[in-house]
Each structure stands twice: as structure tokens, then as C-alpha cells.
Amino acid sequence: MEYIYNLNEIDSIAQQILNQNLAKVILFHGEMGAGKTTLIKALAKALGVKKATSSPTFSLVNEYQAKDGLVYHFDVYRLKNESEAFDFGIEDYLYSGNWCFIEWAEKIPNLIPENHSVITLEVLENGNRKIRIS
């Protein structure tokens, strides 16, 4: 599945993504500034998160209450190795049955559950974004 959108359409795109039959662990790939965090904020909002969301760059994980459970937003960019992820108990989050949105998951490839989805973001020349879901 592929979508092209501009930032004015992000809430609609987030709802369309959630209407897909995706695994609850979703990896987000894209260059710095591609819009991973912005899309995750829109997905959290579509899931009923009322609290303001932000990037967990320094905390590694942010937890939000949604309508039907919890949403975990990870940014593992700063991890030096996978054992650091074990140290903060990432496996408990990933196998909790809650939504897990992970930025920079390529830093922890051996820890990702087999059942996951991938969203790849790309900035187009006109400023729009293209996302591919697999």
C-alpha cells in the first residue's frame, strides 16, 4: 500500500493507515526530517490519545493512554547496542499487545517481533510525503 499526502491531509492518512490490517508493532523508516514523529502523532490522535505527544528521543519511550489501551512510541536512535534496549525492558512493551510505534528500529533488528508492519516515509520534491506500508 502506498499513499502520497501533504501535512494538511495527515489526520486522514493516519485514519486510512489504521483501517489497514496492520500488526500492532510498526517500524517507521525514513531520513531525519521525513515526518516519522509527525505521522506517529497523527496515528496516536486517531487512536484517541488526548495528551500532547512528543518525540521520546531522550526518554527512549513515551506511553500514552488511547481509547482501547496504551500506545508506546519509541525512538531508539541513541541506543549504542541492543543490550541497552533489553536494559529498559523493551521486550515487555513489544509483546504487550498494545500499539508500539518504533523510530530507528534498524538499531534493534534482532529484538523486533516477527509479526510487525513497516511504514517507510519519503519526502518528495514538492514537499509532499510518500509512505509505503508493508
BELHURA-V326942 format. One record per residue. N is the residue number from 0. SS is DSSP state (hx for helix, st for strand, lp for the rest). Layout:
n:N ss:SS
n:N ss:SS
//
This chain:
n:0 ss:lp
n:1 ss:st
n:2 ss:st
n:3 ss:st
n:4 ss:st
n:5 ss:lp
n:6 ss:hx
n:7 ss:hx
n:8 ss:hx
n:9 ss:hx
n:10 ss:hx
n:11 ss:hx
n:12 ss:hx
n:13 ss:hx
n:14 ss:hx
n:15 ss:hx
n:16 ss:hx
n:17 ss:hx
n:18 ss:lp
n:19 ss:lp
n:20 ss:lp
n:21 ss:lp
n:22 ss:lp
n:23 ss:lp
n:24 ss:st
n:25 ss:st
n:26 ss:st
n:27 ss:st
n:28 ss:st
n:29 ss:lp
n:30 ss:lp
n:31 ss:lp
n:32 ss:lp
n:33 ss:lp
n:34 ss:lp
n:35 ss:hx
n:36 ss:hx
n:37 ss:hx
n:38 ss:hx
n:39 ss:hx
n:40 ss:hx
n:41 ss:hx
n:42 ss:hx
n:43 ss:hx
n:44 ss:hx
n:45 ss:hx
n:46 ss:lp
n:47 ss:lp
n:48 ss:lp
n:49 ss:lp
n:50 ss:lp
n:51 ss:lp
n:52 ss:lp
n:53 ss:lp
n:54 ss:lp
n:55 ss:lp
n:56 ss:lp
n:57 ss:lp
n:58 ss:lp
n:59 ss:lp
n:60 ss:st
n:61 ss:st
n:62 ss:st
n:63 ss:st
n:64 ss:st
n:65 ss:st
n:66 ss:lp
n:67 ss:lp
n:68 ss:st
n:69 ss:st
n:70 ss:st
n:71 ss:st
n:72 ss:st
n:73 ss:st
n:74 ss:st
n:75 ss:lp
n:76 ss:lp
n:77 ss:lp
n:78 ss:lp
n:79 ss:lp
n:80 ss:lp
n:81 ss:hx
n:82 ss:hx
n:83 ss:hx
n:84 ss:hx
n:85 ss:hx
n:86 ss:hx
n:87 ss:lp
n:88 ss:lp
n:89 ss:hx
n:90 ss:hx
n:91 ss:hx
n:92 ss:hx
n:93 ss:hx
n:94 ss:lp
n:95 ss:lp
n:96 ss:lp
n:97 ss:lp
n:98 ss:st
n:99 ss:st
n:100 ss:st
n:101 ss:st
n:102 ss:st
n:103 ss:lp
n:104 ss:hx
n:105 ss:hx
n:106 ss:hx
n:107 ss:hx
n:108 ss:hx
n:109 ss:hx
n:110 ss:hx
n:111 ss:lp
n:112 ss:lp
n:113 ss:lp
n:114 ss:lp
n:115 ss:lp
n:116 ss:st
n:117 ss:st
n:118 ss:st
n:119 ss:st
n:120 ss:st
n:121 ss:st
n:122 ss:st
n:123 ss:lp
n:124 ss:lp
n:125 ss:lp
n:126 ss:lp
n:127 ss:lp
n:128 ss:st
n:129 ss:st
n:130 ss:st
n:131 ss:st
n:132 ss:st
n:133 ss:lp
//
